[in-house]
Amino acid sequence: MRVPVADLYHPPVKRSVEIAGHKTSISLEPLFWEMLNAVAAREGLPLNAVVARIDAERIEAEHPPGLATAIRLWLVDDLRRQFDQ
C-alpha cells in the first residue's frame, strides 16, 4: 500500500514493537512504517524481527543513533542497495 501524497508529510505515528522480549514504542512517519512493512514482507519476517536486526546493527555502530533514526537510515540504505543491484 502506497502512502497518498496528502499523507506524505503526516507527523510521526507511535507504534509498539517488541525487541528481545522487551516492548518499546517507536515514532516514525507513515512512509517509513510502510517501507518497514514492505521489507518485512519481502524477507518473510515479522516486523519485530526486522526492527530487532536494525537495533542490533545500530548498537554495534561507533556512534549509535536513536532507534527511530537508525530505522530511517537503514531503510534509505536498503533502497540504495536495491538501486545498486
Steps between C-alpha positions, in 0.01 A plus 500: 500500500640836399472806725283761325675829424259676736636281783866518398572779747295347781659533845663193651275218619594314818476120496609232743753236403670223691878463488666212683193453716474867595223728377591844380326765293637659187377815330538499122327678217244282314732474197768336714247262659391404147861442393575297813194281441608450137844380612340260748270362228784474248717308745214293641569621852288656771539875533647451848778281355599766247502769771706273728757449224525875439531556875784246527687668213439842657644393836820385326553840334782724619248780561161327544205724412157468658294207379258705286791675328675166449187358336469796264868479404483123456196530274668762280809279479276204410361704208851591395605132506200415279596766245863386497404146394 
